[in-house]
Amino acid sequence: MSLNRSLYRLLGLAASVCLCGVFSAPVSATEVTMETPFGDVQIDLFEDQTPATVANFLNYVNSGAYRNSFIHRSVPGFVIQGGGYYLDDGNPAAIETNPPVVNEPGISNTRGTIAMAKQEGNPDSATSQWFINLDDNSDPLDASNGGFTVFGQVLGDGMDIIDQIADLQVWGFAPPFSELPLIDYPGVGEPTEENLVMIEITSETSNSFYINPGLNDAWYNPDTDGQGFFIIVYPDIQLLFLSWFTYDTERPDDGVTANLGDPGHRWLTAQGNYAGNEAVLDITVTSGGIFDTGVPVPVPAPDGTMVVTFDGCNQGTVAYDIPSIGRQGVVPIQRIALDNVALCETLNSPAAR
């Protein structure tokens, strides 16, 4: 189609490939610490099985979103829930959320696992809220609402601390605090910070790299000859934009149809927030339109999630999940040229951060 031919003229560089490879990449284990009034709880995150969910959770952790937050829901024998609210000058306020993350069910909701909360009837609606299973809740949580994504496990004797929270008396206030666990609450007046189950979650990853505008560049997949990426970082709004394209050495026929995942496809775009060395992006596939022409108008459509992780200024990975074509995978990326590496390293220094 016209869009294909125009992109060929712009990018006609290498062998034709399709966006269909599935690559494996080693992923290091990550633990977080949840500080509570009853002691610290260590949680192991399942970043190899649920990469988008873990990256989303760590974005909130590393941005400090869970600082001064509290457990706002307790259902004895079922779950305790947090990640939704924090204290702002002594008043409860909702944690500002990022775009929802794609659902990644598959690990069972057994006792001691941590999973994402979401809106009823919308499997891909999880943002900041999470819950810890107090019992084996695999029935019904593994199947209802598309399955609830388990992304970690409480370690050691951490469930002893969680059980102490679950044993607290639950009080009913106006929603969303109708199942609020409180410490030594007398039953009259407004609860204070001392009554709430205050928590803070910190990451124990050793990574010292932070996404910065020095990454703005053209990148490529070194495992193929025909996949490229443009990456732009917007530090003022903590947003990363990525376009992923394939290209031909020969002009496609006029009748070639651009189907995502097939050789005739040319590119997709994604954008989302970042924290630390990871960005969670919403994928957008754009169809229709002709290059340098306003008619017909291109039509964008959301289609899955990417998690972009940088190991340094010259290498990283792109994990993708594209439901419309049923494909998931991880591809390595590196810069085409090294001109901006020095700037990236400067911006990553402690003084610059």
C-alpha positions as CSV (number, residue, x, y, z in Angstrom):
1,M,0.0,0.0,0.0
2,S,1.0,3.6,-0.2
3,L,2.3,3.7,3.4
4,N,4.4,0.7,2.7
5,R,5.9,2.1,-0.5
6,S,6.7,5.5,1.2
7,L,8.4,3.8,4.1
8,Y,10.4,1.7,1.7
9,R,11.7,4.9,0.0
10,L,12.6,6.3,3.4
11,L,14.1,3.2,4.9
12,G,15.1,0.9,2.1
13,L,18.2,-0.6,3.7
14,A,18.3,-4.3,4.4
15,A,16.7,-7.7,4.0
16,S,12.9,-8.1,4.5
17,V,11.9,-9.6,7.8
18,C,8.7,-9.9,9.8
19,L,8.0,-8.8,13.3
20,C,7.6,-12.3,14.5
21,G,10.7,-13.6,16.2
22,V,10.6,-14.8,19.8
23,F,13.9,-14.4,21.5
24,S,14.9,-15.4,25.0
25,A,16.9,-13.2,27.4
26,P,18.2,-13.8,30.9
27,V,16.3,-11.8,33.5
28,S,17.7,-11.3,37.0
29,A,15.6,-11.9,40.1
30,T,14.2,-8.9,41.9
31,E,13.1,-8.5,45.5
32,V,11.3,-5.7,47.2
33,T,10.9,-4.8,50.8
34,M,7.5,-3.9,52.3
35,E,7.9,-2.0,55.5
36,T,5.0,-2.3,57.9
37,P,4.3,-1.4,61.6
38,F,4.7,-5.1,62.4
39,G,8.0,-5.6,60.6
40,D,9.5,-5.9,57.1
41,V,8.2,-8.3,54.4
42,Q,10.4,-9.5,51.6
43,I,8.7,-10.2,48.3
44,D,10.2,-12.0,45.3
45,L,9.0,-10.7,41.9
46,F,8.3,-13.1,39.0
47,E,9.8,-10.8,36.3
48,D,10.5,-13.7,33.9
49,Q,6.9,-14.9,33.9
50,T,5.1,-11.6,34.2
51,P,7.5,-8.9,32.8
52,A,5.0,-6.2,32.0
53,T,3.4,-6.5,35.5
54,V,6.6,-6.5,37.4
55,A,7.9,-3.5,35.4
56,N,4.6,-1.7,36.0
57,F,4.9,-2.4,39.8
58,L,8.5,-1.3,39.9
59,N,7.7,1.9,38.2
60,Y,5.4,2.8,41.1
61,V,8.0,1.5,43.7
62,N,10.9,3.4,42.2
63,S,8.9,6.6,41.7
64,G,8.0,6.6,45.4
65,A,4.3,6.2,44.8
66,Y,3.9,3.7,47.6
67,R,5.7,5.9,50.1
68,N,3.4,6.9,53.0
69,S,0.7,4.6,51.6
70,F,-1.5,2.3,53.7
71,I,-3.5,-1.0,53.5
72,H,-7.0,0.2,52.7
73,R,-8.8,-3.1,52.5
74,S,-8.7,-6.3,54.6
75,V,-11.0,-9.3,54.1
76,P,-10.1,-12.0,56.7
77,G,-9.3,-15.4,55.1
78,F,-9.1,-13.8,51.7
79,V,-6.8,-10.8,51.0
80,I,-5.3,-7.6,52.2
81,Q,-5.1,-4.9,49.6
82,G,-2.9,-1.8,49.2
83,G,-1.4,0.4,46.5
84,G,-4.4,2.7,46.1
85,Y,-4.0,5.5,48.7
86,Y,-1.5,7.5,50.7
87,L,-1.6,10.2,53.3
88,D,-1.1,13.8,52.1
89,D,-0.8,16.1,55.0
90,G,-2.8,13.7,57.1
91,N,-5.6,13.2,54.6
92,P,-6.1,10.2,52.4
93,A,-5.4,10.8,48.7
94,A,-5.5,8.5,45.7
95,I,-2.2,7.4,44.2
96,E,-1.7,8.9,40.7
97,T,-1.9,6.0,38.3
98,N,-0.1,5.2,35.0
99,P,-1.9,3.6,32.0
100,P,-3.2,0.1,32.8
101,V,-1.0,-2.9,32.3
102,V,-1.8,-5.9,30.1
103,N,-3.1,-8.9,32.1
104,E,-0.5,-11.7,32.5
105,P,-2.4,-14.6,34.2
106,G,-0.9,-18.1,34.6
107,I,0.5,-18.3,38.1
108,S,-2.0,-19.5,40.7
109,N,-3.4,-17.2,43.4
110,T,-2.2,-19.4,46.3
111,R,-1.5,-18.3,49.9
112,G,1.4,-15.8,50.1
113,T,1.3,-14.6,46.5
114,I,0.9,-11.0,45.5
115,A,-1.4,-10.1,42.6
116,M,-2.8,-7.1,40.8
117,A,-6.2,-5.7,41.6
118,K,-8.3,-4.5,38.7
119,Q,-11.8,-3.3,37.6
120,E,-14.6,-5.8,37.4
121,G,-15.2,-7.0,33.9
122,N,-12.0,-5.6,32.5
123,P,-9.0,-8.0,32.5
124,D,-6.5,-5.4,31.3
125,S,-7.3,-2.6,33.8
126,A,-4.7,-3.1,36.6
127,T,-2.7,0.0,37.5
128,S,-1.3,0.6,41.0
129,Q,-3.4,-1.5,43.4
130,W,-2.3,-5.0,44.5
131,F,-3.3,-7.6,47.0
132,I,-1.7,-10.4,49.0
133,N,-3.6,-13.8,49.1
134,L,-4.2,-14.9,52.7
135,D,-5.4,-18.3,51.6
136,D,-5.5,-20.5,48.5
137,N,-7.7,-18.3,46.3
138,S,-7.0,-20.1,43.1
139,D,-10.7,-20.8,42.9
140,P,-12.1,-18.4,41.7
141,L,-9.3,-15.8,41.1
142,D,-7.3,-17.9,38.6
143,A,-10.3,-17.8,36.2
144,S,-12.5,-14.9,37.0
145,N,-12.2,-11.6,35.1
146,G,-9.6,-13.1,32.8
147,G,-7.6,-14.4,35.7
148,F,-5.8,-12.2,38.3
149,T,-2.1,-11.8,37.6
150,V,0.1,-13.1,40.3
151,F,3.5,-11.4,40.0
152,G,5.4,-12.3,43.2
153,Q,5.6,-14.3,46.4
154,V,6.1,-13.4,50.1
155,L,9.4,-14.9,51.3
156,G,10.4,-16.5,54.6
157,D,8.3,-15.8,57.6
158,G,6.8,-12.7,55.9
159,M,3.3,-14.2,56.0
160,D,3.5,-14.1,59.8
161,I,3.6,-10.3,59.5
162,I,0.9,-10.3,56.9
163,D,-1.3,-12.5,59.1
164,Q,-0.9,-9.9,62.0
165,I,-2.3,-7.3,59.6
166,A,-5.1,-9.6,58.6
167,D,-6.0,-10.2,62.3
168,L,-6.6,-6.5,62.9
169,Q,-10.2,-5.4,63.4
170,V,-11.8,-4.1,60.2
171,W,-13.9,-0.9,60.3
172,G,-16.5,0.3,57.9
173,F,-16.2,3.9,56.7
174,A,-17.4,5.5,53.5
175,P,-16.1,3.8,50.3
176,P,-13.4,3.1,49.4
177,F,-12.6,2.5,53.1
178,S,-15.5,0.2,53.9
179,E,-13.1,-2.6,54.9
180,L,-10.3,-0.6,56.6
181,P,-8.0,-2.5,59.0
182,L,-7.0,-0.2,61.9
183,I,-4.5,-0.4,64.8
184,D,-5.8,0.4,68.3
185,Y,-8.7,2.5,67.0
186,P,-11.1,3.5,69.8
187,G,-14.2,3.4,67.6
188,V,-14.9,7.2,67.7
189,G,-13.5,10.1,65.7
190,E,-11.4,10.1,62.5
191,P,-8.6,7.5,62.3
192,T,-5.1,9.0,62.6
193,E,-1.8,7.9,60.9
194,E,-1.1,5.9,64.1
195,N,-4.2,3.8,63.5
196,L,-3.5,3.1,59.8
197,V,-1.4,0.2,58.6
198,M,1.2,2.4,57.0
199,I,3.6,0.8,54.4
200,E,6.5,1.7,52.2
201,I,7.9,-0.5,49.4
202,T,11.5,-0.2,48.3
203,S,13.3,-2.1,45.5
204,E,16.4,-4.1,46.2
205,T,17.6,-4.2,42.6
206,S,21.3,-3.3,42.2
207,N,20.8,-1.6,38.9
208,S,22.2,1.9,38.8
209,F,21.2,2.9,35.3
210,Y,18.4,5.5,34.8
211,I,16.6,6.3,31.6
212,N,17.6,9.7,30.3
213,P,17.5,11.8,27.1
214,G,20.9,10.5,26.2
215,L,19.1,7.4,24.9
216,N,17.4,9.5,22.2
217,D,18.7,7.7,19.1
218,A,18.2,5.1,16.3
219,W,18.5,1.6,17.6
220,Y,18.4,-1.9,16.0
221,N,18.0,-5.6,16.8
222,P,21.5,-7.1,16.3
223,D,19.9,-10.6,15.8
224,T,18.4,-9.6,12.5
225,D,19.1,-7.4,9.5
226,G,15.8,-5.7,9.3
227,Q,14.4,-4.4,12.5
228,G,15.0,-0.8,13.8
229,F,13.8,1.4,16.6
230,F,13.6,5.1,17.2
231,I,13.5,6.1,20.9
232,I,12.8,9.5,22.3
233,V,12.8,10.3,26.1
234,Y,10.8,13.2,27.5
235,P,12.2,13.7,31.0
236,D,9.8,16.5,32.0
237,I,6.9,14.1,31.9
238,Q,8.8,10.9,32.5
239,L,7.6,9.5,29.2
240,L,9.4,7.3,26.6
241,F,8.3,7.0,22.9
242,L,9.4,4.2,20.7
243,S,8.7,3.3,17.1
244,W,9.5,-0.2,15.8
245,F,9.9,-0.8,12.0
246,T,10.9,-3.3,9.5
247,Y,12.1,-2.6,6.0
248,D,12.8,-4.1,2.5
249,T,15.6,-3.9,0.0
250,E,13.0,-4.0,-2.9
251,R,9.9,-1.9,-3.3
252,P,6.8,-3.9,-2.3
253,D,4.2,-4.6,-5.0
254,D,1.3,-2.2,-5.1
255,G,-1.1,-4.8,-3.8
256,V,0.9,-5.7,-0.7
257,T,-1.2,-5.5,2.5
258,A,0.3,-4.4,5.7
259,N,-0.6,-7.1,8.3
260,L,1.0,-6.8,11.7
261,G,3.6,-9.6,12.1
262,D,3.8,-10.3,8.3
263,P,6.6,-9.1,6.0
264,G,4.3,-6.5,4.5
265,H,4.0,-4.7,7.9
266,R,6.2,-1.6,8.4
267,W,6.0,-0.2,11.9
268,L,4.2,0.3,15.1
269,T,4.6,2.9,17.9
270,A,4.4,2.8,21.7
271,Q,4.7,5.2,24.5
272,G,4.4,5.2,28.3
273,N,6.0,6.2,31.6
274,Y,9.4,5.2,32.9
275,A,11.2,4.9,36.2
276,G,14.7,3.7,36.8
277,N,15.9,1.7,33.9
278,E,12.5,0.4,32.7
279,A,9.6,1.9,30.8
280,V,6.1,0.3,30.4
281,L,4.6,1.3,27.0
282,D,1.2,1.0,25.4
283,I,1.5,-0.2,21.8
284,T,-0.4,1.6,19.1
285,V,-0.9,0.2,15.5
286,T,-1.7,2.8,12.9
287,S,-3.4,1.9,9.7
288,G,-4.6,3.9,6.6
289,G,-3.1,7.1,5.5
290,I,-0.6,8.0,2.8
291,F,2.8,9.5,3.6
292,D,2.8,13.4,3.4
293,T,-0.9,13.5,2.7
294,G,-3.8,14.3,5.1
295,V,-6.3,12.1,3.3
296,P,-7.2,9.4,4.2
297,V,-6.7,10.1,7.9
298,P,-4.6,7.4,9.7
299,V,-6.4,5.4,12.3
300,P,-4.5,4.5,15.5
301,A,-5.6,1.5,17.6
302,P,-4.2,0.3,20.9
303,D,-2.7,-3.2,20.7
304,G,-0.7,-4.6,23.6
305,T,2.2,-3.6,25.8
306,M,6.0,-3.2,25.6
307,V,8.5,-3.2,28.5
308,V,11.7,-1.5,27.5
309,T,14.7,-2.2,29.8
310,F,18.1,-0.6,29.5
311,D,21.2,-2.3,30.9
312,G,23.3,0.8,30.0
313,C,23.7,3.5,27.5
314,N,24.3,1.2,24.5
315,Q,22.1,-1.9,25.1
316,G,18.7,-3.0,26.3
317,T,15.7,-5.3,25.6
318,V,12.2,-4.8,24.3
319,A,9.6,-7.3,25.7
320,Y,6.4,-7.2,23.8
321,D,2.9,-8.7,24.1
322,I,0.6,-8.1,21.0
323,P,-2.8,-9.8,21.6
324,S,-4.1,-9.2,18.1
325,I,-1.5,-11.5,16.6
326,G,-1.0,-13.7,19.6
327,R,2.7,-13.0,19.9
328,Q,5.0,-12.3,22.8
329,G,8.7,-12.2,23.0
330,V,11.9,-10.3,24.0
331,V,14.3,-8.8,21.5
332,P,17.7,-7.2,22.2
333,I,18.5,-3.7,21.1
334,Q,21.6,-1.6,20.6
335,R,22.5,1.8,19.1
336,I,23.2,2.2,15.4
337,A,25.8,4.9,16.2
338,L,27.6,5.7,19.4
339,D,27.5,9.5,19.2
340,N,25.1,10.0,22.1
341,V,26.7,7.5,24.5
342,A,28.9,10.2,26.2
343,L,25.8,12.4,26.8
344,C,23.9,9.4,28.2
345,E,26.7,8.5,30.6
346,T,26.9,12.1,31.8
347,L,23.2,12.3,32.4
348,N,23.3,9.0,34.3
349,S,25.9,10.3,36.7
350,P,24.7,10.8,40.3
351,A,25.4,14.5,40.0
352,A,23.1,14.8,36.9
353,R,20.3,12.8,38.5
